[in-house]
């Protein structure tokens, strides 16, 4: 058990990403434009009432690690489970370019990143999400066709997130190359890579296990909205 990893969203939003978030000492959310994620200081007693001044009616938020009763004024839109996985492998070897170059993504690529995320649905993603860490991608004729990046970061733990590939370019190992490049950077900085994958996505879960990740814990994940 690790107290930081057990509530990684809270330790991120109240720590390194506090400047990208809004909320109180008991609940925080990423600011509008970033990934619509909320976190609680105590997942056993989620203080959603304190979040109301910081969100609008109809906004949808993702939250993990909490499976209690949904309080009045909020609606449960979806509920599932996901694996939180931690890297247990060695430092990946340096990338050997083959085909598409790996390109750093900047604010100029935000529209393309959102379009790819909308097409492939890698998880909660917003137009400013690529500001949360290093995001890299592969292009084909000026079109972004694969990307991966960094999101939550607390203690030594740094999340690999936003991993996706255009369906027409799958099977080329692009996402794997991007992930390994980020994992190598993080480990060279003394960080511990981790990620989330939906429990029912057996293909991706199996790939991540083969790459060198191991399951830390299976946790609930919910989408809720304010009435």
C-alpha positions, 0 to 999 in steps of 0.5 A: 500500500502507498498513501500517495498512489492510493489517492493519487488524484488528490495528491496531484490536484492539491500539490503539483497541479494546484495551479491548474485546479480549483476547490477547497481543502476537502475537494478539488477539480481540474480547472475548465479546459483540463481533464474533467477530474475531481478528487477528494481529500477523504474518498470515504467522505467525498465533500461534493457540497464544497465543490458546487461553487467551483462547477456549473450545472450539467458539468460531467466529472470523472472520479476514482477510488470512491464508491459510496452513496451519491449525495443529493444534487448530483447524478451518477452518469456511469460507473465502472472499474479500472486497473491502476498499474505501476511500471516494474520493468527496466529503463527502456532502451533508446528509441530506434526511429523507424517511420514516423518521427516522435514530435513534442506536442505544444499548445499549437497542437491542442486542437489536433490532440482533442480531435484524436482523443474525441475519435479514440476516447482514451479517457477524460481529455480537454484542450489544455490537458497537454499543458500538464506534462510532456505530450508527444505524438506521431504525424502523417502528412501533418495529421496527428495519428498517435499520442501519449503524455503525462498527467497526474504527478505526485511524489515520485509517481508520474502518470502516462495518459492520453495514449491513443492511435487513430484506428487507421494507423493501429498495428504499427506500434506507435503508441507503444513507442511513445509510451516507452519514450515517456517511461524512459524520460520519467525513469531518468528523472527518478520517477515511477511511471504509472497508468490507468486502464479500464478493467474491461479493456483486456487487450490494452491491459494485456499489452501493458502487462507485457510491456512491464507494468504490473497491477497495483490495484483495481479501483472504481471509477465514476462519471457524475454530474451536478444537477 
